[in-house]
Amino acid sequence: MAATPPVCEFDWPAPDFSLPATDGQTYRFGDVAGENGTLLMFICNHCPYVLAVLDRIVRDATDLKALGIGVAAICSNDADAYPADSFDNMKILAEERSFPFPYLHDEDQTVARAYGAACTPDFFGFNRDRGLQYRGRLDASRADAGPSDLRRDLFEAMKQVASTGRGPAEQTPSMGCSIKWKATA
């Protein structure tokens, strides 16, 4: 089911976290933060919206790191209900796609809840002071990748954050599969 996150709440403070990554390390927000800002992406292994643009996500993460933006991806889906999103499968995807960022596992979904993550992909762009500046889309792609010459909304927004500390006033929300929440007792 497609979901759309809410609009950006400017300067909302990034919650901290401590999550295991596919590279065997554990990361906190400060470990992934960049000198000029931080991009956290809620993604998963099975979502067609993510898979359609995964190469673009890797490209933009690489380009943003060169601008001093720290990048990490988080998978929060219920792996019992969606085995493709298991930690072992996350490791495989990160290696196969040569992720240039840590791929973090939010098994108990506390981080997704703290951030209010709504879908995959869901992008959270923070300035160097950990204030939210971007909660928009990667580009105009949907469940299928759009043309290769689409405007790089995420990259351009985070480039602006890196240079000014502020995100664009106009932002188009991301769209993707809903987070696969665990059943609550």
C-alpha positions in Angstrom: 0.0 0.0 0.0 1.4 3.4 -1.0 2.0 5.9 1.8 3.1 9.6 1.8 4.9 11.2 4.8 3.9 14.5 6.2 5.6 17.8 5.2 8.8 18.9 6.7 8.6 20.3 10.2 11.6 22.7 10.0 14.2 22.5 12.8 12.5 19.4 14.4 15.5 17.9 16.4 16.8 14.5 15.3 16.4 11.8 17.9 19.5 9.8 18.7 19.7 6.1 18.1 22.0 3.1 18.5 21.6 0.5 15.8 23.6 -2.4 14.4 24.7 -2.1 10.8 25.3 -4.6 8.1 29.1 -3.9 8.4 29.2 -5.4 11.9 29.4 -2.0 13.7 26.8 -0.2 15.8 26.1 3.5 14.9 24.6 6.4 16.8 23.4 9.6 15.1 26.7 11.3 15.8 28.6 8.5 14.2 26.9 9.1 10.8 26.5 12.9 11.0 28.4 15.0 8.5 30.2 18.3 8.9 27.5 20.0 6.9 24.4 17.9 7.7 23.0 14.4 7.8 20.7 12.4 5.6 18.8 9.5 7.1 16.8 7.3 4.8 14.2 4.7 5.8 14.4 2.0 3.1 14.0 -1.7 2.8 14.9 -4.6 0.6 11.6 -5.5 -1.0 9.8 -2.2 -1.7 9.3 -1.6 -5.5 9.6 2.2 -4.9 13.0 1.7 -3.2 14.2 -0.9 -5.7 13.2 1.4 -8.7 15.6 4.1 -7.5 18.2 2.3 -5.5 21.0 3.2 -7.9 20.0 6.8 -7.7 20.0 6.6 -3.9 23.5 5.3 -4.0 24.6 7.9 -6.5 23.1 10.8 -4.5 24.5 9.5 -1.2 28.0 9.4 -2.8 27.6 12.9 -4.2 26.3 14.2 -0.9 29.1 12.7 1.1 31.5 14.8 -1.0 29.6 17.9 0.2 30.1 17.0 3.9 26.7 15.4 4.3 26.7 12.2 6.4 24.4 9.5 5.1 22.8 6.3 6.6 19.9 4.1 5.7 17.6 2.3 8.2 15.4 -0.7 7.6 12.6 -0.9 10.2 10.2 -3.3 8.5 8.9 -6.4 10.3 11.2 -9.1 9.0 9.1 -11.9 10.4 6.2 -10.8 8.1 8.6 -9.7 5.3 11.6 -12.1 5.3 13.2 -10.2 2.4 13.9 -7.4 4.9 15.7 -9.6 7.4 19.1 -8.5 8.7 20.9 -11.2 6.7 19.2 -10.1 3.5 20.1 -6.5 4.4 23.7 -7.5 4.5 23.4 -9.2 1.0 21.8 -6.1 -0.5 24.3 -3.7 1.0 27.2 -5.7 -0.4 25.6 -6.4 -3.8 24.8 -2.7 -4.3 28.1 -1.4 -2.7 26.3 0.9 -0.3 28.5 3.9 0.4 26.7 4.4 3.8 25.9 2.3 6.8 22.7 0.2 6.5 21.1 0.0 9.9 18.7 -2.5 11.4 15.9 -1.1 13.5 14.5 -4.5 14.6 12.3 -3.2 17.4 11.1 -0.3 15.2 11.7 2.3 18.0 13.8 4.5 15.7 11.1 4.5 12.9 8.5 5.5 15.6 10.7 8.2 17.0 11.2 9.7 13.6 7.6 9.2 12.5 8.8 7.3 9.4 5.8 6.6 7.1 7.1 4.9 4.0 10.0 3.5 2.2 11.8 5.5 1.0 11.3 8.2 3.6 14.1 10.9 3.6 15.1 13.0 6.6 17.6 15.7 5.9 19.2 17.5 8.8 21.5 20.5 9.0 24.7 20.5 11.0 22.7 21.5 14.2 20.5 18.4 13.8 17.4 20.4 12.8 15.2 18.9 10.1 15.4 20.7 6.8 14.1 18.2 4.2 11.4 15.6 4.2 10.8 15.3 0.5 11.3 12.9 -2.4 14.4 11.7 -4.1 13.0 12.8 -7.5 9.7 12.5 -9.4 10.0 8.7 -9.7 7.3 6.5 -8.2 7.1 2.7 -8.3 9.1 2.8 -11.5 12.2 4.9 -12.1 11.4 8.1 -14.0 13.6 9.3 -16.9 17.3 9.7 -16.0 17.2 13.5 -16.4 14.7 14.1 -13.6 15.5 16.9 -11.3 17.4 15.5 -8.3 15.1 17.0 -5.6 16.9 15.3 -2.6 20.4 16.1 -3.8 19.5 19.7 -4.6 17.8 20.2 -1.2 20.7 18.7 0.7 23.2 20.7 -1.3 21.3 23.8 -0.2 21.3 22.5 3.4 25.1 22.0 3.2 25.8 25.5 2.0 23.1 27.5 3.9 21.9 25.3 6.8 18.3 25.7 5.5 16.2 23.4 3.3 13.9 24.6 0.5 10.6 26.1 1.5 8.8 24.1 -1.2 9.1 20.3 -0.8 7.3 17.4 -2.5 6.7 14.5 -0.2 8.2 11.1 -0.9 5.9 8.2 -1.8 6.5 4.6 -1.2 5.3 1.4 0.5 4.1 1.9 4.1 6.5 0.8 6.9 5.6 -2.8 7.8 4.8 -2.4 11.5 4.9 -5.4 13.8 1.6 -6.4 15.3 1.1 -5.0 18.8 -0.3 -7.2 21.5 
